[in-house]
């Protein structure tokens, strides 16, 4: 779905260019099963009619228990590095990652939040306005999966109902054997269904599924942003029959009425 029009902004790295709709990890727990962008989104991208979407950043927050690998996941994607000796995040931190999606520039502001109880009151203030909420857990520690429900509830509490897409991410996939990984994933897929979240398994150490996961996050957030912008602009357009179209701005009511064409009456 590449456009013949010149690019809107500076070029991004090749691995941040998304031309087709990225696929889900498993059809048993995904937000959308379709394989293409919404028709209105495709048309808007072709015409470069995406409004302010290419000019702003969408907010992504990553939450979860201490030491489940939130920082490692973000750094693997944004910096392509892995350090097994990361220190616990104090409060919050963030990275900005820029994409080109269907020829349109798009950016994610990815917030890394602390998993320690003492920092919850600080981190929760940064949950507001999140278009995407990623709840992470350690595939090798079932207790961290059980805690994702509470993390999600706290993040959703700071946002308008239905305004955030939710992802459930199992980390440290490289540390599990095939059978153990399958069992942990089965539990996670079940929970993802309850939470209405999309499920992914990743490894920050090897990089497995990390780029694919964030590409999926970016594409879904981008599509939602474009659709919301189109809807907002459509609802803001004046409609025929609106009395405001035939009123003189600043005129008193009696003058406005005298200027009304014959046969038109107020309700």
Secondary structure, DSSP 8 states (H G I E B T S, - for coil): ---SS--SSS---GGGEE-S----S-TTS-S---SS--HHHHHHHHTT--TTGGGSEEEEEEEESTTSSHHHHHHHHHH----TT-----SEEEEEEEEEETTEEEEEEEEEE--SGGGHHHHGGGSTT-SEEEEEEETT-HHHHHHHHHHHHHHHHTS-TT--EEEEEEE-GGGS-HHHHHHHHHHHHHHHHHHT-EEEE--TTT-TTHHHHHHHHHHHHHHHHHHHHHHHHHHHS--TT-GGGGS-TT--HHHHHHTS-TT----
